[in-house]
Amino acid sequence: MVILAVPHAALAHPPRWLTNAQLHPQPAAGVRDWLFNEDSLTRRLTALSNDGFSVTPLQEGWQRLRSDECALLGVADGSQGWVREVYLRGHGQPWVFARSVAARSALEGSGLNLAELGSRSLGELLFSDRAFDRGELQACRYPAAWLPLEVREERLWARRSCFSRGALGVLVAEVFLPRFWVAAAIEA
Ligand SMILES: C=C(O[C@@H]1C=C(C(=O)O)C=C[C@H]1O)C(=O)O
């Protein structure tokens, strides 16, 4: 008998990403503000943590992108792309799990080198370069199988948006972890 070792994350069904107007029932106002506020999350978490903010990369590299990512980026299903997964931390605690991806075909020749970011915030790059436009924010309950084991929980609120500069799109997804909602004093 052959048992295929399928990565756990591959077993999850892609979520339905919905805009603020499509989200019913509406989450509480405090949750909705964090899901759909268009300011830089880095800047907002820096303020919330009184400058106790940091970014720790978890894994980065060329990978096969997920079907919902390919669809949003407008590339063929199964396309290769750069994947960057990080924790956004407040006082060292993981507050947000973030996964940012861009298609290899669009990155090559764009001059954008995501590999050199390290523990600097991607947000500083995307918000400082006026050439990037942010697309509409969408939210969903994030598949637990897509989270790192130590923070794996069902129905955590997530949001995503695509930052575009010409043909390049950087799709940023951010999952709010339980410790964040405690720090923000919001019942999620
Ligand atoms: C898009 C932003 O950049 C943040 C920084 C990230 C990173 O360094 O990988 C990932 C998600 C974002 O929350 C932002 O600050 O809003």
The ligand as an ORCA input file, in Angstrom:
! r2SCAN-3c Opt
* xyz 0 1
  C       1.571     45.288      4.391
  C       2.192     45.531      5.529
  O       3.339     44.831      5.859
  C       3.289     43.975      6.981
  C       4.590     43.296      7.024
  C       4.742     41.995      6.622
  C       6.103     41.367      6.473
  O       7.116     42.004      6.887
  O       6.166     40.239      5.943
  C       3.626     41.197      6.360
  C       2.358     41.695      6.546
  C       2.087     43.097      6.759
  O       1.179     43.314      7.820
  C       1.712     46.520      6.521
  O       2.505     46.935      7.390
  O       0.536     46.900      6.404
*
